[in-house]
Amino acid sequence: LAVILLIYMVVFWFTDVRRQMITAVGAFQNFMTVVTNEMFLMVFTILFLFVTQMAGLVSRYHTGFFFLFFPVIDYIVRMLYRMFLIKVAGNGMNATNIMLVALSSQVGTILKNIRNDSANLLNISCITIIDRDMTGQIIEGIPVVGNKDNYLDTHRLNVYDEVFIHIPYDYEFKLKKLILGFEQMGVTVDLNIEIFDIDAGEKRIVNLGNYSVISFSSLTRSSLEMFIKRFIDILGSLVGIILVFICLIIFGPVIKATSKGPVFFAQTRVGINGRRFTIYKFRSMYQDAETKKAELMSSNEMQGYMFKMENDPRITPVGRFLLKTSIDELPQFWNVLKGDMSLVGTRPPTEDEYEQYKNYHMRRLSIRPGITGLWQVYGRGQIKDFEDVVRLDLKYIDQWSLLLDLKLIIMTIGIVISGKGAE
């Protein structure tokens, strides 16, 4: 069984992954995929038994039964997985949120065409109308949030991962400005017309519902790389949660005894492409710390949208130790396990910081925020300018690799143990 599993993985790698997405093909095409894989699997298995001279040790009855039974299981699993993706993964947090940019007369037809394609995992979350101002109105249950003048400002108050532009060829509109504006913010742009001579980032021809589009994106990651990164996140967060329970037993009573308030501090932060989530930390400040922040803004040592103060009076005695050792950050492993954050990424801003962002700042949020990153490793404790934080975050996004993540994780562990660069 182990050998057959390995052979099937090889067959799958060289055949299945090169085909269309499973949600984009029907029952018959999935059946033909199963038949093709079955033929390759049978050939490779027989070849393996022949080369290793193990054919005499394997029952022909069991082998025949397996090759009759396996395709049925394979096909059933594929169809159930396809149904899961369409019915479950296509809704809620896992769906790809799209902002539609179009003319008022074409919105209804576009929405109908996208919704009629049951194989896509898209969610039109908001609309921008460029030929008239319909901001605040609702079209088929979807809010209109922008017009031809404020479309770049819509990302601050609305969650979307991509922008789908559907504009007639002869309509006078500065598409280049629109595309490069969103691309600068790290938002993928899908255009349903021919390729333009635009020096944006990665350009790919993809399918968006029933439409063929050119996708402009500042970064492109393979699904395999993203799977491995998420797998590492899950393993790392499970280990981290064990550390959280140990620290909770040790420091929980001390936190409660030295100041009023809960053991854990919860705060709304902004994650990937504007998604709000609740971040968790061990409480290192007094309970009224957030209300006193406004009084201390004149003592802010950071230039820009972040707040930092070396001798912050809001920090409790035990809190100073938690901050110095980074123990206060450990509960964020729960955020990593949930998928709000990653082990390595960019710093998640607070809502008041995010609302002040310029367009190019938003590109920091084109990936999941992380517990650690380039800023935490190379600049924590020394950087006094928010623009330097942005520079390091964007450098991480542009140079990202699994090897870089591993390097930053190892360096972070070393920094925590040595106590260097602690806030």
Secondary structure as GFF3:
##gff-version 3
##sequence-region A 1 423
A	DSSP	alpha_helix	2	15	.	.	.	ID=ss1
A	DSSP	three_ten_helix	16	18	.	.	.	ID=ss2
A	DSSP	three_ten_helix	22	24	.	.	.	ID=ss3
A	DSSP	alpha_helix	27	51	.	.	.	ID=ss4
A	DSSP	three_ten_helix	55	57	.	.	.	ID=ss5
A	DSSP	alpha_helix	60	84	.	.	.	ID=ss6
A	DSSP	pi_helix	85	89	.	.	.	ID=ss7
A	DSSP	three_ten_helix	92	94	.	.	.	ID=ss8
A	DSSP	beta_strand	96	102	.	.	.	ID=ss9
A	DSSP	alpha_helix	107	116	.	.	.	ID=ss10
A	DSSP	beta_strand	122	129	.	.	.	ID=ss11
A	DSSP	beta_strand	138	139	.	.	.	ID=ss12
A	DSSP	beta_strand	142	146	.	.	.	ID=ss13
A	DSSP	three_ten_helix	151	156	.	.	.	ID=ss14
A	DSSP	beta_strand	162	166	.	.	.	ID=ss15
A	DSSP	alpha_helix	175	184	.	.	.	ID=ss16
A	DSSP	beta_strand	188	191	.	.	.	ID=ss17
A	DSSP	beta_strand	202	208	.	.	.	ID=ss18
A	DSSP	beta_strand	211	217	.	.	.	ID=ss19
A	DSSP	alpha_helix	223	258	.	.	.	ID=ss20
A	DSSP	beta_strand	264	270	.	.	.	ID=ss21
A	DSSP	three_ten_helix	272	274	.	.	.	ID=ss22
A	DSSP	beta_strand	276	282	.	.	.	ID=ss23
A	DSSP	alpha_helix	289	296	.	.	.	ID=ss24
A	DSSP	three_ten_helix	297	299	.	.	.	ID=ss25
A	DSSP	alpha_helix	317	325	.	.	.	ID=ss26
A	DSSP	three_ten_helix	327	329	.	.	.	ID=ss27
A	DSSP	alpha_helix	332	338	.	.	.	ID=ss28
A	DSSP	beta_strand	342	344	.	.	.	ID=ss29
A	DSSP	alpha_helix	351	354	.	.	.	ID=ss30
A	DSSP	three_ten_helix	359	366	.	.	.	ID=ss31
A	DSSP	beta_strand	370	372	.	.	.	ID=ss32
A	DSSP	alpha_helix	374	378	.	.	.	ID=ss33
A	DSSP	alpha_helix	386	399	.	.	.	ID=ss34
A	DSSP	alpha_helix	402	418	.	.	.	ID=ss35
###
